[in-house]
Amino acid sequence: AFADVLYRLIEQPFIKLGRHIVTTRQTRRKTRQTAQTAQTAAPADASAAEPARHPTAEPVTVPPAQATGS
């Protein structure tokens, strides 16, 4: 009889709690993955994205600093 009482009052509630925690974590993980996928697919601010360069465009070169002679 004592084992039955412990099972009903302690084991079953903790099993339910554990299942609740696991499903909550899985839901949060899926939500985060979905949000990250959406951010990767389309940036929030398209104007902030760097414009695409033409593949044959010449690279920008910066002249070296001139040495000052004394």
SVG drawing of the C-alpha trace seen along z (x, -y; Angstrom):
<svg xmlns="http://www.w3.org/2000/svg" viewBox="-2 -67 68 69">
<polyline fill="none" stroke="black" stroke-width="0.4" points="0.0,0.0 2.9,-2.4 4.5,-1.8 1.3,-2.6 0.9,-5.9 4.5,-6.9 4.0,-6.0 0.8,-8.1 2.0,-11.1 5.7,-11.3 6.6,-9.3 3.7,-10.2 3.9,-14.0 7.7,-14.0 7.3,-11.9 4.8,-14.4 7.1,-17.3 10.0,-15.7 7.9,-15.2 6.7,-18.8 10.3,-20.1 11.4,-18.0 8.6,-19.1 9.1,-22.8 12.8,-22.6 12.1,-20.9 9.6,-23.6 12.0,-26.4 14.7,-24.8 12.5,-24.4 11.3,-28.0 14.9,-29.3 15.9,-27.2 13.0,-28.5 13.9,-32.1 17.5,-31.6 16.5,-30.1 14.2,-33.0 17.0,-35.5 19.5,-33.7 17.1,-33.5 16.1,-37.1 17.9,-39.9 15.7,-42.2 17.1,-45.3 17.9,-44.8 19.3,-48.3 22.0,-47.5 23.2,-44.6 26.4,-45.2 25.6,-45.7 26.7,-42.9 29.7,-43.5 30.1,-42.5 32.4,-39.4 34.7,-41.2 34.9,-44.4 38.5,-45.6 39.5,-45.5 39.9,-48.8 43.6,-49.6 44.9,-52.1 48.2,-53.8 50.9,-53.2 51.7,-56.0 54.6,-58.2 57.6,-58.3 58.5,-61.7 62.2,-62.5 64.0,-64.7"/>
</svg>
